[in-house]
Amino acid sequence: MRLGLGSWITALCLVGWGCDDGPQPAGTVSFSDGARPQDAGPTGDAQPKDAGRRDGDTPHDLGTDRRDARVPVDAQTPPDSAVTRPDGRVVDAVVNVDAVVNVDAEVAPVDGAVPRPDPDAGVEADAEQPPDPDAESPAVDAGFPALDAEWPPPDAGVVVPDPIMDPPPPPPPPDPPPLADCPVYSPPVVAGNVADGNVMEASGLSASHRTPGVLWTHNDSGDRGRVFALSTRGEALGVFEVDGPGPRDWEDIAVGPGPDPALSYVYLGDVGDNLLARANIGLRRFPEPEVVRMDPPPTTRLVGVETFTLVYPDGPHNCETLMVDPRNGDVYVVVKSGDGVSPVYRAAAPLQAGNIRLERVANLTFGPNPLAGNTLTTGGDISPAGDAILIRTYSSVYLWRRAPNATVGEALATPPCRMPLAGEQQGEAIGFAADGRGYYTVSEGLNQPISFYNRVQVVPPTVFIDGRRGQTHARYLVPTNDDLGAGWTAPGFDDRAWPEGPQGLGYEDAPAEYAPLIGASTRPAEVNPDATSVLARLPFSVVDPQVDDLVLRVKYDDGYVAWLNGVEVARRNVPNGPPRWNGRAASHADAAAIVYEDVNIGGFAHLLVRGQNVLAVHVMNADPTSSDMLLDVELIRP
C-alpha cells in the first residue's frame, strides 16, 4: 500500500516534527515546534508521548516499516484540508486524537495497563531492513463508505507501484538442503486470476470447507467489513457483508471448527497494528455460509457474527497471520516484525466472551537460516488434517510437519521445510486446499493470479540391491582363465562353490578412500600374478516385475561389465568384446571411484522376473600390481 501526502504529514506530527497550528475543527489537534501534548487522550487521561510503543521497539513510522505511519483521520475535517491519494481515496492532513491515542481504551487488558516505554528513549531506524510493502493503519468506521457505496471509486484506476515506497521484495535465498522427510510440492501453476474488481488488496486466503472449489478472501485495511467468495480459478462468486463493527485492520482469514461440531466457521483476524498502538486485537467468527453460483454474483449480509477481544500478555504487536487448529479450534496469531523475531500466540478454544488473554507458545526468527529471506510474516494456515503448518513472508514459504499428538507450538519447534513460492510483487495470502493436497497464494493488486502448488506423491524407491557396507552379500571368484565364458552371468548358474561375502569387494593397500567401503577383501594377484579381475554374482528377489524404470549405481576401480539375468546392461572403462580374466581396464581416479555413478538401465527393466534374479558384474583393474581395487553396486527402481 502507498502512503499519501496527508498520511506523511500526520506521521510527522506524531513524532514531533511540528505541524501548522492554524485553526482546526472540533475533535482534532495539531502540534507545533515539536511539542506534543501529554494529556490529550480520548477521555482526558494522561497518555505518554510514545503510547503504544514498547521498550526497544523501532517505531513503524520512522524505521523499518516507515510507510505504516498512516493513522485514522477525523471524518468531519473540512474538504479544503483533504488530500487525494493516487488510488482515489481522500485523507485528511490533521489527526483525530480519539482515533490515534489509546485506540483500544474501551477494552482494558486483562493484566492491567500495557507497559509503556521511557519517553526519553531515542529512536533508531533500521537501515538494513527494506521497508514493509504493506503499510496500513487501523481504520475508523466513520471513514468507511456506506455499505451500498461503490469501492474503489470508479476513477481510482489501477494502483501503480512506487519504485521508492514500494520496492520489490528481495529475491528468495537459495533453498537449503531439503530434509529427508519433507513433502514435495510442484512449482506454482496459475489456477486463474482474481476476476472481482473489488478485490484490490487480497490480504488473506482460505479454502471453504462447506462449498467445494471456493476460496475466501478479503481486502487489507481501508475496505469496509466484507469478505469475497472466489472460485479456485478466480471467478467472482459473491460478496458477504459482515454484520457488526467495521474492521480496523483485517489481515488474515481462516476456516476451522467452532462451537457447533456439525459446522465449519470463518474466522477474520482484525490483528493489524502498524502503529503498535493496540494492546487488544479483534477476532470475528461466523458459521461458514453456503456459496451458490448466480449471475450476477449476489451480495449477502451475514448476521449473528461473534466478536472476540484478544489481549497480548506483553503489549502491542503488529500481526498479519491468523491460523485455526482443525483438531481443537485453538486460534493462533504470528507477529510480523522488521527484525524477524516473530512470537506465536494462542487463544485456547472454546473462545469465551470478554477479554481472551493470549499465551505465547513459540518463537520464530525469520531472516537467518533456517528461515532465511524476508523477515516480515504475512500469512499462514494449518492443513485440514492438522498435520502441516504453513507460514509465509514476502519472499518465502515454510512448512512444519506436525505429529499426531504434537501441539502447534511443539511442531513449530521442529526444523522447517522450504516450499516453492511464485514471484509475487506483494504476496500476503496463503491457504491450504480443502483436501490438503496443495496450497494457494495470491498477491495484492487488481486481477492478480492465483497460484496453486500441488503436492507431489513421491513413491519411495525400491532397493533391489543395497550398496551399503554389509547390507548385500555376493558370491565372488577370481578367474585364472576364460573357461566360464558368459554362462556364469545367467540366473541358473551354480555358484555354490564360490566364496560368499558382503559388499563391497576389493582391497586397499594404504588404508584410505576404499577401506571403509570394503566388506569382503579379495586380491586377484594373490590367486594369480597376472589376474586383474573379480567375478561377482548378486542375487535379489522381485515381487512385482512391472517396473518402468531401473537404475544401476556403481562405485568401481577401475572398470566393469554388468549383466542382468544374463544380458549385458552396462560397461565402463573396459575394452570392447568379452572381458578377459587378465584384461586391463582404463584407469579410474580414486576420488571418482568412491562416488556412485548412476546408469539408467530402464530399457532393460523387462528382463526382471517374479522371484529370483541375478546381477552379475566383472570388475577389472588397470594393472595386476595396482594398490587398490573396488566394486560396490546398487540396483534400484527410483
DAKA-V47346 format. One line per field, one symbol per residue. ss: DSSP state (H for helix, E for strand, L for the rest). psi: psi as a letter, one per 30 degrees, with the letter a starting at -180 (. if undefined). burial: # if it has 24 or more other C-alpha atoms within 12 Angstrom, else .. A space follows every 10 residues. Layout:
ss=???
psi=???
burial=???
This chain:
ss=LLLLHHHHHH HHHHLLLLLL LLLLLLLLEL LLLLLLLLLL LLLLLLLLLL LLLLLLLLLL LLLLLHHHHL LLLLLLLLHH HEEELLLLLE EELLELHHHH LLLLLLLLLL LLLLLLLLLL LLLLLLLLLL LLLLLLLLLL HHHLLLLLLL LLLLLLLLLL LLLLLLLLLL LLLLLLLLLL LLLEELLLEE EEELLLLLLL LEEEEEELLL LLLEEEEEEL LLLLLEEEEE ELLLLEEEEE EELLLLLLLL LEEEEELLLL LLLLEEEEEE LLLLLLLLLE EEEEEEELLL LLLLLLLEEE EELLLEEEEE ELLLLLLLEE EEEELLLLLL EEEEELLLLL EEEEEEELLL LLLLEEELEE EEEEELELLL LELLLLEEEE EELLLLLEEE EEELLLEEEE ELLLLLLHHH HHLLLLEEEL LLLLLLEEEE EELLLLLEEE EEELLLLLEE EEEEEELLLL LEEEELLLLL LLEEEEELLL LLLLLLHHHL LLLLLLLLEE EELLEEEELL LLLLHHHLLE ELLHHHHLLL LLEEEEEEEE EELLLLLLLL EEEEEEELEE EEEELLEEEE EELLLLLLLL LLLLLLLLLH HHHLLLEEEE LHHHHHHLLL EEEEEEEEEE LLLLLLLEEE EEEEEEEL
psi=klkleeeeee eeeeggfklk hakklkglkl klhfkkkfgh lfgfkkklfh kfklkfkkkf ffbehffggk lllkfgkkff glkklfgflk llglkjeffe khfhffjkle gakkkklkfg klkjkjffkl kjfjjllklk effkllfglk kllfgeakkk kkfefiklll kklkklkkle gklkkllkkj fakjfjffjf ijflkkkkfe jkgkkkllla kflajllkkl lfggkkflkj kjlaklkeik flklkalaej ffllkkkkji fkiffhgjfk llkkklkklk jkkljlklkk kklhkkkkkk kkfglllkkg kkkkjfefgk kkkkkjkfgf jilkkkjklk kllakjkkkk flkkjkdlkf hlakfjkfll lklefggkkk klafflkkkk kklegkleee efflklkkll klikeikfkk kllfgggalk lllllkhkkj kkjkkkjjkk kkjekkfkkf fkklklkjkg agffbgeffl egkjgffklk llllkaljej jbefeffkej kkjeffekff kglkkkkjll kkejfikfkk kkkkkljfll kkkjhfkkfl kkgklllkkl fglkllkkke effgkkjkjj hffgfffklk bklkkkkjkk lfkfglflkk kjllklj.
burial=########## ######..#. .......### #....##..# #.....#### #####.#### ########## #####.#... ###.###.## ########## #####.###. ..#####... ........## ########## #.##...... ##........ ....##.### .#........ .####..### ########## ########## #.######## ########## ########## ##..###### ########.. ...####### ########## ########## #.......#. .#..###### ########## ########## ########## ########.. #...###### #######..# ########## ########## ########## ##....###. ########## ########## ####.##### ########## #####..... ..#######. .########. .....#.### #...#....# ########.. ..###.#### #####....# ########## .#....#..# ########## ########## ####....## #####.##.. ..#####.#. ##.##.##.. ..######## ####.##### #######.
